């Protein structure tokens, strides 16, 4: 769709020139600032190597999603290990599509299935039970609870799994929080620090930990790097 390309990375000009002589991996290398020679050419992650043969079943299928004035006949098919991107201008429906898939935006029509099982009436609770999680665009308005601790924010969606007969296991909470604070390198004085006191990047990591600890089948990310520093990206 273009003849020339300019690569900007972290606010710096990296390259400008004709697109034709560039190989795909050269362009990716300039974008990421890493040597990509060792990465398999059939996919940056290798996830796409198997292809979409007839024997494979999509993890997520959405057919004919419709909402008056916002969505019209949207269909999506997603396979295990696949990364699917939705792009568009503000108001084009990309965020609305993600919210519809999680049940946060009521639909007038359409069908959503996960692993071949239809979600009868999409609601956030039903989507989570089916294995769909979402990192929202606005973490302050739709994500974090600033007055709660890092620990409480991380385990918020996992409470049903961490409780038995209405009693929540603090040991299980601490174990999960410790794992994800280390894995995502969340910088906090302790798990009990209020999440509202953290930097934007660390707040985003806390939200990501909240959904990763559920081991979702489908993870939707709406503007995941918006408003955070380069290091956190």
Secondary structure, DSSP 8 states (H G I E B T S, - for coil): --SEEEEEETTEEEEEEESTT--HHHHHHHHHTS--TTS-TT-SSSGGGG---TT---SEEEEEEEETTTEEEEEEEE-TT--------TTSSHHHHHHHHTTSS--SEEEEEETTEE-SS--HHHHHHHTEEEE-S-HHHHT--TTSBHHHHHHGGGHHHHEETTEE-HHHHHHHHHHHHHHTT---S-TTSBGGGS-HHHHHHHHHHHHHTTT-SEEEESSTTTT--TTT-
